[in-house]
Amino acid sequence: MKANMGKKQSYKNIAMNVFAFVVQFFISFYISPLIVSKVGASAYGFIGLANDFVSYAAIIATVFNSVASRFIANSFYKKDYETANYYFNSLIAANIAISAVLGLAGVLLVPNLDKVLSIPTSLVFDVKLTFALIFGSYIISLLTLVFTTSTFVTNRTDIQGIRNIIQYLIRFALVVVFLNLISVRIYWVALATLIATAVISIMNMSLTKRLTPELKIDPSKAKRKYAVELAKSGSWMALTSISTVLLRGLDLTVANIFVGDYEMGLLSIARTIPNNVTSVIATIAPIFTPVFIAYYAQDNITGLTSNVKKTINTMALILFVPISGFIVFSYDFYALWQKSLSSDELMLITVLSTLTVVQAYFNSVTSTMGQISVVVNKLKLPVFVSLGCGIISIIAEIVLIKFFGMGLYAIVLSTTVVMIARYIVFNSFYAAWCLKQPMTYFLPAALKTWLSIPVLIVLMILIRTALPIHSWMGLCLDAVLAGGVGYVFMLAIYGRDELNAILSKLKK
């Protein structure tokens, strides 16, 4: 089947995948307070921890799978279907081998989980079953992951977005049934995930036959040569995955081992919104990359640097208001969302969330600078810097917990401080160096945006003080007013031309 490369198709791709992201967020929004109120914060934390353990295991799969779609698509576009099938079947064989290893690891780990982690006696069976089901779900996903390449090859990632929405809705429906009609146990959430994954995996296999009938399962075409080629190209992505795990994926594990399972549960709640903000930034920042590439291809460095500076303002204009709003209204939000928690627990979660989300101010305005390494194809140093930041962060967390008794604060502060330093220093300096500009070339533009932060915070605090919040309706009213005032203030600084530029870039 021919790939659809039209502009309208790009809009559909973005829209469906963003909508899938929103659906997933609201499912988490529903599940969290129900689990916390009925079973406890500690139990809820183990759901996130189980998924984190899967992300550790997924690193080895990243080596083969991160670049497979590009290799298959490249051969497919050249109508070299034989080579595409070699990659396709070699990936299947590699994923089967990885699944066998992970299955064995799961068999050894799950029965001894209470010896590795801090688990309340009443939750040992529930946690072990949850981990087993989550591992099973990931193995099913890994075995059938190759069948998602068809949507990439034909540029129909909107269909994959729809598949994700269906998967999330199946999971949500099952969770509602299990938790409300049977019992409130964390393993029901994991079982719902496994069933939804199995259903969508079958649908993806069927979709591959329809979109890319040229790709066929043929064990004779699984060759070591092609698997090695995928592994070599994907090794850099594996390092990136390791960096992500060190910076954000180990926080619950460190909390469980060095602080406690109850504290881990509170941290799991606290990181929900900040993690979603990070995902939004990661979604928006690459939108500007094609424009950067066009300027770079024309050797128009002046135009490129000018556009990078504009995107600094653009990212601030889009994201500073919601980030500030979350900081100001976070306690009210958590009080309404997690009604079963005490005021002390809510305050701890609020502080942890605030300390975590603060880094988004710096991540947002330097994220487009980070895309410059992609534009000029100088990717090795950023990977090693991220890896170094991850290692420093983990060491700092353990030192602050063991020798200074800082508990959960050590975990969020270490990551936040290290990442802010990375965003301010490395992202801005490296982008300037890549474009052969003075090292501090982009900093003044970024500094100008950061000066708006205290003004936004003060304006929103005044609104919250004038209109106290006692219900979801009150929170929504304050949020709308604060957002309106915040965006008027930001537009007054950056002007209407910037707003027009935002709309134009988003359309592109």
N, C-alpha and C positions, 0 to 999 in steps of 0.2 A: 504494500500500500504506500502511496506517495505521502511524504510528510507535508503537513499544512504549516506554512511559514508566514501566513498573512498577519497583518497588524491586529485585525479583529480577534484572531486566535490567541495572540499574546495577551490581550485584555481578558479573554475567557480563562486562560491559564492562571493569571494572577488572581482574578476574582474568585475562582473556585478554591484555590489553595489558601487564600486569606480566609474565606468563609469556613473552610475545614479547621483552620487554626482557631477561629472564634467558637465553633461548636465544641472543640476539645476543651477550650478554656471553661465554658459554661458547665460541661460535664464535671470537671474538677471542682468547680464552684459549688455544685450540688452535693457531690460525694463527701467532701471534706468535713463540713459541719455535722453531717449525719454520723459518720464514723467517730469523730471526736466526741460528740455528745453521748453516744451509746456505748462505745468501747474505750475511748480515751485517746489523748493526743499521742501517747506512746505507740498504740496500735496503728494509728494513721501514718506515723513516721516510717513504719516498716514497709508500707506500700511503696513509698519513694525510695527506700533503701534497696528493696528488691529490684526496682528498675535501674538503680545506680549500679548494682552488681552486674546486671545484664549489660550496661554500657561498658563496664570493664571488659567483659567477655567479647563485646562487639568490636574491640580494637583490632583483634586479629582478622576479623571478617572485613574490616575497613580496607585492609591491605589489598584484597582482591576486588571488592565490590565498589569502592569509591570511584574508580575510573572505568569500570566495565561498560557502562552505558555509552560513554564517549567512544570507546574502541568499537563497540558493536555498531553504533550509529555511523561512525566514519566509514566502515566497510559497507554498511547498508546503503548509504548515500551514493557510494561508488558502484552500486549494484554488484558488489563482490560478495554475494550471499554465502559462498563457500567459506570465506574467511570469517564472516560474521557468525556463521554456525560453529566454527572452531572456537571462537571466543565464548559464544553462548554455552556450548556444551562443556568447555573447560571450566567455566565459572560454576556450572551446576556440580561438576565433580569436586571442585575445590570446596564449595559450600557443604556438600555431603560430608566431606572429610572433616571440616571444621565443626559441623553439627555433631558428629560422632565424638569428637574430643570434648566439646562443651557438654554433651550428654553425660559422658563419663565423669567430667568435673562436677556436674550437678549431682550425680549419684553419690560421689564421695563427699561433697560439701553439705548437702541438705540434711542428712541424718546427724551430722556433727555441728550444725549451725549454732546451737546453744553453747558450744565450746569455743566458738570463734567470736560471737557477738554477745552483747548484754541483752537478754530477753527475759521479761517477766515470766515466772513459772506458769501463770495462767494462759500465756499466749504462745508457749513453745510450739504446740501442735499447729495452731493457726498460722504462725510465722513460717514454719517449715513447709506447710502445704502451700502457702502463698508463694514462697520462693520456687517451689517445684513447678507450680502452674505458670509462673512468670517465665521461668527458664524454658518450659515446654512451649509457651507462646512464642518466645524468641526463636527457638529452633524451627518451628513451623514457618515463621516469617523468613528466616534465613534460607531454608530449603526452597522457598518459592520466590525469593527476592528477585531472581533473574527474570521472572515474568512481568516485573514492573518496568523493564527496559523498553517494552514495546511502546508505551506512552511517550517516553523520552525520544525514541527513535523517530516517531511520527509527529512529534511536537504536539501531542495531545495530553499534556500534563493536566489539562482541565478534567479529563476523565479520571486521572489518578486522584485529583482533588475530590471528585464526586465519590470515588471509591473510599477515600478516607472519611468523608462525611458519613457514608453508609456504615462504615466500620464503627465510627464513634457512636452513631445512633443505635446500632445493634448493641454495642457495649452498654450504652446508657439505659436502654430498655431492659436489658437483662439485670443490670445493677438495681434498677428500681424494683423489679419483680423480686429478686433475691433478698434485698435488704428490707423490703417492706412486707413481703408475704411469707418469707421463710425465717430468716434471722439476720441480725447485724453482725457479720463476721467479715474480716478483711479478705479472707480467701475467696469470698463470692466476687469481689472486685477483680481478683486475678483470674477466676474461672470465666467471668464475663469477657475479659480481655482475650483469653485463649479461644473461646468459641467465636468471637467476632473476627479474630485473626484467621482462624481456619476457614470461615465463610468467605472472607475477602480473598484469601489465597486461592481458593477454588475459582472465584470470579476472575482473578487476574490471569490464571492459566487459560481460561476460556477467552479472555480478552486478547491474549497474545496470539491465539489462533486466528482471531478476527482481524486484528490490526496488522500483524506481521506474519502471515502464513508462511513466509519464506524461512522463518526460524523454526527449526524442528528439533525435538529431542533425539539425539543419536549418540549413544555412548562411544561409538567408534571415532567420533570427532573430538572427544575430550583428550587434549594433548598437553603434555607437561610444558612444552615450549610456550604455549599461549598463556597458561596459568602463571608461568614465571614472568612473562612480559607484563601481565596485569599486576603481579606482585611488585615488580620493580617500580612501575609507574605509581602505584598506590601507596608506596612506603612513606612518601612525604605526607600524605593525608593521614596515615596511621600516626605519625608523630604529632600532627595537629590534634588528632583525637586524644592522644595521651596528654597533651597540654591542656585540653578542655577538661579532661577527667581530673587532673591535678588541681586545676583552678576552681572548678565548680562541682565536679562529680564525686569528690571524696569528703565533702563537708558532713554529710550524714553519717558516713562510716567513722570519721574522726570523732564526731559528737557521740556516737554510740559507744565506742571503745574507751574514749578518754574522759567523757563527761557523764553520759548515762542515757538510757533508752527514753526516759520521759523528756529530757532536754532535747534529744534528737527529734522527737515528735513536734515540739514547739518550733524548732528550727525548720522542719519540713513545711509547717504552715507559713512561717515567716518568709520563706524563699519563693513562695508561689507567684506573687505579683512581680517581684524583681526579675525572676526568670522569664516571665512573659514580656516584660519591658525589653530585656536583652534580645529576645526572639524578634520583637518588632523592629528593633534597630538593625538586626542582622538581615531582616527582610527588606527594609527601605534602602539601606546604604548601597547595595549593588545596582539599584535602579539607575544611578548616575554613571556607572562604569562605562557603558557603551559610548556616552558622550565624551568621556575622558579619552577613550581609545581612539575615537575619531580625530580628536585634536592631536593626539600623539602620533597617529599614523601620518598626519599632514605636517608633522614636525612643527606644529604651532604651539610651542611651549608657553608663550605669553597667554594665548587663549585658554590653554589647559590650566595654568596656575590661577587665572582669573576665575574660571569655573569652579575650581576647587574651593576658592575663598567664598564664592557664592553659596556653595553647598554647605559650608560651615554655618552660615546664617540660616539656610533653609532647614537644616536638621534642628537647629536651636528653636526656630519658629514652630516647627511641627511638634517637638517633643518636650521642650522645657515646661510648657504649661501643664500637661498631664503628669509629668514627673513631680513637679512642685505640688500639684493638687493631691497626689497620692501621699506625699510627705505630710502635708497639713491635715488631711482628713483620714489618715491611716488608722488612727485609734478608733474613730467613729465607725469606719468601715469594718474593722475587726470585731468591734463590740456588737454590731448588728449581724455579722456573718457567723461568728463563733460565740453564740450566746451561752454556751455551757461553760466557758472559761471564766476564771476570776479576773478581777481588775488588775491584779499583779501579773497574771499570765498574759493578759492582753497588752499591758504596758511593755513587758519583755518582748513580745512578738513585734510590737510597734517599733521599738528601738532597733531590734535586729533587722527588720525590713527597711527602716530608714537608713541605717548604716550600709546596707547592701545596695539599695537603689541609688544612693548618692553618686556612685560611680557612673551611673547612666548619663549624668550631665556631661561627663568628660568622654565617655564612650561615644555618645551621639555625635558630638561635633568633630571628633577625630576619626570617626568610622569611615568617612569618605576619603580621608587622607590615607587610611589603611588600604584602600582599594588601588592606590597608585602602584603598590608592589605588584599587583596583578597586571596593571596596564603596561608596565615596563618589563614584566616577566622576571622580577628579582624576588623570588619567594623563599629562598633558603633561610636568609637571616631572620625574617619574621617568625618562621617556624621554631628556630632555635631560641629566639628571645622569649616566645610564648612558653616553650618548654622550661627555660630557666626561671621564668616568673612562677610557673607552677611549682617547681621544686622549692624555690625560696618561700613561697606561700605556705606549703605544707610544713616545712621545717619551722617557720615562724609560729604557725598554729600550735604545733606540739610543744615548742619551747614555752610559749605564753601560757599554755594550759598547765604543763607539768611544773614549771618553776615560778609562775606568777599567779596561778590560780584564777585566770580570767574566764574560764569556762567558755560558753558560747560566744562571748564577745571576742575572744581570741580568734575564733574561726572566721567571723564576718569581717573583723577589722583587718586581719592579715591579708585576706583576698582583696578587700577594698583599697587598702593602701598600696599594695603591689600593683593592682590594675590601674589605679589612677596615675601612678608614676609611669607605667607603661604607656598609657594613652597620651599623657601630656608630653613626655620626653621622646619615647621611641616613635610613635605614630607621626608626630609632627616633624621631628628631625629627619627620620628616614624618608618621608615623602619629599621633603625639601632636597635631601641629598640625591634621591633618585632623579629628580628633575633639575639637578645641578644649580640649585638656589642656595642662598645662605641658610644655615641650619635653623635659625629662628624665623624663617620667612613666613610661616603660617601662624605662628603663635599670637601676634597682635590681633588677628581676626578672631581667633578662638577666645582670647582674653576678653574681648569686647562682649561676647555672648555670655561669658561667665559672670560679668558684672551685673547682668540682669537678674540673676538668681535671687539675691536677697530682696530685691524689689518685689518680685513675684511672690515670694514667701510671705512678706509683710502684708501685701494686698490681700492674699487669701486668708491669712490669720485674722485680719480685720473683718472679713466677710463671715468667717466662722464664729467670731466673737459676737457679731451683730445678730446672727441668725443661728442660735444653738440647734444642735441636731438630736432628735429623739426617735427618728424613724427613717426607713429607707426613702420615703418621700422627701423628708427634710434633707437627707444627704444628697439626693439627686438635685434638689433645688439649689443648695449651696454649691454643688459641683458645677451646675450650669452657669450660675452667676460668676463663680470664681474663674471658670474657663473663659467666659465672655470677656470679663475684665482683663484676664491675663493675655488673651489674644489681641485685644485692643491695644494693650501696652506694647506687646511685641511688634505689632504692625506699625505702631507709632515710631518705633526705633528703626525697623527695616524697610518700611514703606510698602506701598501697593505693588510696586514693580516686583518685589520679592514674592508676593503672593501669586502674581501672574506666572512668575517663573516656576513656582512650586507646581501649580496646576499643569503647566506645559510639560514639565519633566515627568510628573506622575503619569500623564497620558502617554508619553513616549515609553 
